[in-house]
Every structure is written in structure tokens, then in C-alpha cells.
Amino acid sequence: MAFGWIDAQAEQRRRAGLVRTLRPRPADSPLLDLAGNDYLGLAHHPEVVEGAAAAARTWGGGATGSRLVTGTTELHTELERELAAFCGFEAALVFSSGYAANLAAVTALAPHGSLIVSDAGNHASLIDGCRLARGTTQVVGHADPEAVGKALGAHRGAAVVVSDSVFSVDGDAAPLDALAAACREHGAGLVVDDAHGLGVLGEGGRGAPHAAGLAGAADVVATVTLSKSLGSQGGAVLGPARVIDHLVNAARTFIFDTGLAPAAAGAALAALRLLRREPERAARARAVAGALHAGLTAAGLDAVRPDAAVVSVRAPSPGEAVQWAADCRTAGLAVGCFRPPSVPDGISRLRLTARADLTEAQIDGAVRVIGETRP
């Protein structure tokens, strides 16, 4: 029977407690949301919403084509200019998603004969980029610059190192200084996925590469998403102008994909301008993460110290993690639930998003609910 093997895989997932289901949320959900990635609390900000609406009224509901045909509007280029300037890079290129941006950066910068050195904890989009690239991929231990240096030292030819700046599972930060040093010792490029750093780390939320003094360097490329701190949707690659020009001509997820919807570009641009005007939001997101971690550890829970705005709480098993998250929802709190294969070490977790707009009462209430519903 066609697709008969799907039933066997579905049964395996059920037995392992790994079944995933869609859970549509209403617009007026009563839950306190610590599951989404709205780090700065901008997704519903009036200026961001109006930015989306104004762009849709001006440019229509869609981009109408690929960026190289009709999909590039003046709004896209305005967003690219301001995003590059804010983060400290020479140029930027906007994509329809952060996933597409990562695929573009890795595949276009790792031609046949090159070496890609990839952190074992990287996001799935970087991993898929490595799989699609024509270069050879070597996976090294998590946050291990020494292993990166050894891998680069054993290769002759073009090479690129790819790493998250903040890893999405535990919220720990990559040692960007040491990674850049290893790359420069061996003449390799560095691609940093700053999806969880933009808006949270660096001066006024300018991102992890900016905080590490790497923004604008000729050998550093950063990717970002517009769907987290900027409360919109889409992604971008930031880097030297010659790298961005290369992506325009070589990145398949740019050339053959419809451009980002104008509404998303307008929302992201409005959020970026708001962040530039209110830089304290970045520090507040970090402070909320610290407060959540302190409260959870004081309650005796195994919470990982956050380097940005992601707070991870270990669970005994996949099934207990799912039940824990469900019990939190019943008590009025939405939390993320990460299970294999989303977690590279096989340890299931609750994943909490610190938001700059959370009150002290909401932080205390979240800690109380998680503690009271623990397995």
C-alpha cells in the first residue's frame, strides 16, 4: 500500500511518547505565553501592527514574485539598509524565513571541495544547509573551539565554520571570540546564526556578533530571523557586500523563492526602529531570563543558566515532559516542550521564553506553576 510505512513510524512515535500535534491558539488566548519567541514583546505592539498594515495597504498582500523578478520592493531594500546598519554589517539580504536564510548562507558559501565545520548543537536549518551544500561537513563537539581548530588544520582549501550564537535548546552562548580566532588562524570564514541573539545581546540588542566585536568583519557572516525579537516573520543574511552579492547570484532559496510579504517587512522595520528608540528592551529581556532561572533553581528545578533569553528546564522523560507542559497549560501557562529529535543530547526539556514585557508578578506566577506541576 502506498505510504504504508507511515503507519509503522506513527506507532513507533506513539510508543516513544514523541507524537507531535498542532494546537491552534485563539487570538485572545488566556494563557501567559512563555512558549513563543516574542523576546521583546513587540508582536502585538501597535507600531509593529500598524507597520504591517500600512505595508499591506501600500504594496498588497504578497510580494508577487521572486526577489529577482518582481518580489523586491523599496520596502525590502529599506529594511535591508537599516538592519545592516543597526547590526554593524556592510550589507543585508532579506529572505522569506530565517530557515531559508540559513540554507542560503551555508550552501552558497560551501562549494565543492570546501570543508564545513558544524557545531553538534546547531539548529536544524544549519544542519540541513550542511546536508545540501556541496562541501564536506565535519560535526564537532558542542562549543569546542579547539575541535574546530583541529578540523580546520587537517583540511587544505576553502572552509567555513557554522554555529548558532545562542543555542535554541539550552540558551547557552557560543564562544564566538575563540571560534573567530580559530577561523582566522586557518583562513576560514565564520557563519553565525544570530536568531536568538538579535534584540537580546549586544549594545541595545544589536546581536552577538556586534557584542563580540565581529560585526562588519570581512570574514564573518551573520544570519538572523525577523520572527523573534522583531515580532514579524522572515530572515536575513548580513555580511560583506561581496558576500551578499554572491548570495543574490548563487543562493537557491533566494533566487527561486517568492519574496517576503510586504506586511512582514513593514512589521520588522517598525520593530527595528522601535528597538533603536528603546534599547532598554534588550537588557530587560535578559533580566527576566535571569529572574526566571533564579526562581526555578530556588524551587529545586534543574534549570540551565541562560546566556540570553532562553531558559531550559530538564524533564525526566519525553512523556513526562509532555504531561508537564500540558499541566502548565491547564494552570494558565504556555511553555515549550522539547523532546528528541529536537534535542541533540536526548534529554527532554521545558523551554521558556523570557519576554521584556513580563511583570514581576507574571514571572513569580510562572515559576510557581512550573514548580507545582513538576513530574
N, C-alpha and C positions, 0 to 999 in steps of 0.2 A: 504494500500500500504506500502511495506517495506520502512522504513525510512521516512514515510510521515510527521512525526513530525518535521523533519528538516526544511521543508518549513515554518512552523509556527514560529520556532525560528529565521529563517533568516529574516522574516518580522518584528519580534519584534526588532531585532538588527537594521534593516534599519530605523524603526520609531524612535528609540532612538539615532540614529547617532553613532552607535557602530560597524559598519561593518568594518572588517579588510581585507586588500588586500595585496598580495605580490607585491613588486615593484623591479624587478631585476635591479641592477645597472651595468653599463659597467665598465670595468677595468680602463678606463681613464675618469671617471666622472668629469665634470667641476665644480661640487658643492663643496663648502667648507664644510667638514664633521664635524658637531658638534652633530651627532646623534649616531655614533658608540662609542665603549668603548676603543678605542686605546689611553689610557691616556698618554702614554709616546711617542707616535708616532713611535712605533717600528714595526708595522705590515709589513711595506714595507722597513724597514731598510735593507741594503744589507747584513749585517752579519746575520740577522734573516732569510732572504730569503735563503741565502746560507746554513744556518744550516738545514733548511727544505730539501733543495735539496740534500745535502750531505747525510742526513739520509735516504732519499728515495733511493738514488743510492746504499747505503750500505745495507739497511735492506729490501728494497722493498716498495711497495705501501701500504701495510697493515700489521697489527701485526700477522695475520693468525690464531688467536685463542684467547681464554680467557687467562688472565694473569697466571692462574694456569696450563694451558696446554702448549701452545707454544707462548703466547702473551707477555711474559716478555722478553725483550732484555736487553743486557748490557747497552744500551742507557737509558732505563727506570730507571734502578737502579742508574745510574749515575745522572740522573735528580733528583731522589728522595733524594739522598745524598746531593746534592748541594742545593736543595730547603730547606730541613730541616735545614741545617747549616746556610743558609742565613737568614731564619726567626727565628732562635733560638730555634728550637724544636729538640727533640731526634731522631725522625724518620718521614718519609713521605710515603704516598702511592698514586700513580698516577692512575686516573680514566679516562674514555673516555670523560667525561664532568664534569663541575662544578655541574650540576644538579645531576648527578649520585653520585658525592662525597657527596653532602648534604644528599641525600636519604640514602646512606650507613651510614654516621655518626649518623644520628638520629635513624634509625631503628635498627642498631646493638647495640646502647648504651641505648636503652629504652626498656628493656624486659618486659614481662607480669608482672603486679603488680607495675611497676615503674610509676613515675609522670614526664611528660614533661611540663615545663613552657615555653610558647612561646610568644614572643612579637607580639602585634597586627599588627605591620608594617613589619613583616618578609617577605622575598622573597617567592615566590610560591614554590620553591624547598624545603625549610624548612617546609612550611605548608604541602606539600604532604608527606614529611618524617614523620611528626606527624600523618597524617592520616593512613599511612601504618604501623607505629610502633605498637607494642602490648601493650605499656604502655598507660596510660590515659593522655590526653592533656588538660591543662588549659591555655587558652589565657588570657594574662593580658594587661593592658593599655600600650601604646607605651612609651618606655624609662622610665619605672616606677620601679626602684629597690625596692621601698617599697612594691609594689604589688607583686613583685617576692618573697620577703621575707615572706609575709603573706601566699602566696600559698605554699611555701616550709614548713613553720611552721605548716601547717594543715595536712601535709602528713607524714606518717611513712613508711620508706622503701627507696629504691633506687630512685634517682631523678636526672634530668638533666635540665638545663636551656639552651634554644637555642635562639640566637639573631644574627642579622646582626651586623657587626661592623660599617658599613656605610650603611644607608638605601637607596635603589636604587631610590626611588621616589623623595624625597626632598634633599638627600645628607647629612642629619644630622647624627652625630656620636652617637653611643650607649654609655651610661655611664659604660664602661667596669670595671672600678675600683669598682664602687658600686655594680655591678652585681656579680663580683667575691667575694666581701665581703659577700653578701647575700648567695651565694652558700657555702662559707666556714663555715658560721655560722651554716648551716644546713646539711653539709656533702654532698652537691650536686656537680655534675660535670657541667662544663660550655663548651658549644659548640658555637664557634663564626664563623660565615660566613664572612670571610675577603675578599670577592670577589672584593669589591670596595676600600679596604684599601691597599692591596699588591701593591707595586710600587708607592704609593702616600703618605702614612702615615708612621711614624716611621723613624728612622735613615736610610737615604739612601733608603727609600721605603721598609723597612723590615716588614711593616704592623702594624695594630692597636694593636694586642696583644703584639708585641715587644715594641711599644711605651708606652703601659700601664704597662710594666714590668711583663706581664703574660706569655710570651713565655717560653716554657720549663717547666712550672709548671706541677706537677703530676695530677692536677685536671682540666686542660684546654686542649681542642682540638680545632684546627682551621681548617676550610676548605677554600680553595682558588680556583680560576679559573685561567687557563693559557690563557684565551681568551681576557683578558682586558689589563692590563698593560704589559703583556708579549707578546702580539700581536699574539698569537698562538691559540690553541684550547685544551680543556681538563680540568681536575681539579685534586685536590689532597686533602688529609686529612693529617694534621700534628698533632703530639702529642707524648705522651709517647710510647716507643717501645711496651709495653704490649698491649696498645690500638690498635696500628697498627697491631700487630699480631692477635688480636681478629678480626679485620675487614677482614683480609685475610681469616679467617676461618668462618666468620659469615655474612659478608655483601653481600647480593644477587646481588647488582649492580656491585660488583667486581667479584664474583665467576662465574656468568653466562653471563658476558658481554665480548665482544671482546676487547682486549687491545687497548690503544690509538695508533693511527697510528704513525709509526716512524717519519714521516715528522713533525708532530705536536710536538712530544717530542724533536726533534732536534731543531726546531724553538724556543721552550720555553727555552731550555737550552742555546741557543745562546743569547736570550734576557736577561735571568737571569745574564749571565756573563757580558753582556754589561752594565746592570744596576749596577752591582757591581763595574764596572770600571768607570761609570759615574753617581754617586749617586745624582748629582745636578738635574737630570731629575725629581726626585720626588718633590723637592722644586719648580721647575719651573711649574709643573702641578698645584700645589696649588696656586701659584702666578697668573697663568692665570685664575683660577676659581675666585679668589678674584677680578681680574680686570673685568671679565665679570659681576660679581654681582654688583660691583660699578657702571659700566656703565649703566646697566639695571635699577637699582634703581634711578640713576640720571635722567634717561629718564622717570621716573614716573611709571615704571612697578613693579608689585608685585613679586619680586624675593626673594627666600629664601636664607639666608646667608649660603654658603657651608662650611662644615667641611672637605671636601676632594676635589674631582674633579667633582662632580655632581652639576649643577646649575639648579634649578627648577623655572619656571615662571608660575604663575597661569593664567588660562584662564577662561572666563565667563561660558562656557558650553562645552559639548563634541563636538557639531557641530562646534562651533566657534574655538575650539582648532584644529580640523581637517583642517578647512579652513585657519587658521593662519599658520599652518605647510606647507600647500600647497602653500600659498602665499610666504613663505620664500623660498621654493624650486624654485619657478618661478624667485625669485630675486637672485638665486645662492647659497642659504644656506640650508643645510640639518640639520634638528633638529628632535629630538624625540617628539612624541606626546603620552602622557599617558592619558588614559581615563578609566572609570570603565569597567571591574572589576579590572584593573591593579592597580588602586589607591584605597587604603582602605578607605579613607575619602570621596570618591565620587567627589573630586574636580579635574577637568581635568587640565593638565599642558603641557607646552612645557618643554622638558628635554634636557639640553645642556651638552655636554661632554667637559670639559676643557682638552686640549692637550698640552703637554710640548713643542711641536714643532710649536705652533701657534706664529705668529709675532704680534707685536703691531698693525700693520695695519689691520691684519685679525681680531683681537679682536674688534677693533673700527668698522670695516665693519660689523661684525656680530651684534653688538649692534645696529647699525644704521638700518639694515634690519629688525630686530625684532621690533624695535620701529616704523618704518614706516609702517609695515604690521599689527600692533595690531588691534584687532577687534574694 
